[in-house]
């Protein structure tokens, strides 16, 4: 059995759907961030798979590397915001935090 583009797309679709499910159904901000990370990983799988099977050279891997850097920066900034929100409200549930005043 040979691994084809379809296999990569199926795995990517599953990861993307799990990420969307995690964003929509979770109230905890950290779980929402984990859903965003799943979506970014699904896009990385697509970039690398299309680069491999579409004969685009190293462009897909290069874009995936930029997405990884973006995800790391997003995680650092978002976790800093979550920690600040927790310090202010003693809660990280996104539906219970309705004001971000000083």
LINMORA-V907001 format. One record per pair of residues at least 12 apart in sequence whose ideal C-beta (glycine too) atoms are under 10 Angstrom apart, sorted by the first residue. I is the first residue (numbers start at 0). GAP is how many residues later the second one is. Records with the same first field share a line. If there is no record, write none. Layout:
I: GAP  GAP
This chain:
2: 46  49  50
3: 45  49
4: 41  44  45  47  48  49
5: 43  47
6: 42
7: 37  38  40  41  42  44  45
8: 33  36  37  40  41  44
10: 30  31  34  35  38
11: 29  30  31  32  33  34  35  36  37
12: 29  32  33
13: 24  28  31
14: 22  23  24  25  26  27  28  29  30  31
15: 22  23  24  25  26  27  29  30
16: 21  22  25
17: 16  17  20  21  23  24
18: 13  15  16  17  18  19  20  21  22  23  24
19: 15  16  18  19  22
20: 14  17
21: 12  13  14  15  16  17
22: 12  13  15  16  71
25: 67  68  69
26: 64  65  66  67  68  69
27: 54  63  64  65  66  67
28: 49  50  52  53  56  57  62  63  64  65  68
29: 48  49  52  56  62
30: 61  62  63
31: 46  50  60  62
32: 41  42  45  46  48  49
33: 41
35: 35  38  39  42
36: 34  35  37  38  41
38: 32
39: 24  27  28  30  31  34  35
40: 23  26  27  30
42: 20  21  24  28
43: 16  17  19  20  21  22  23  24  27
44: 19
45: 14  17  18
46: 12  13  14  15  16  17  18  19  20
47: 12  13  15  16  17
48: 15
49: 13
50: 12  13
80: 19
81: 12
83: 16
84: 12  15
87: 12  13  14
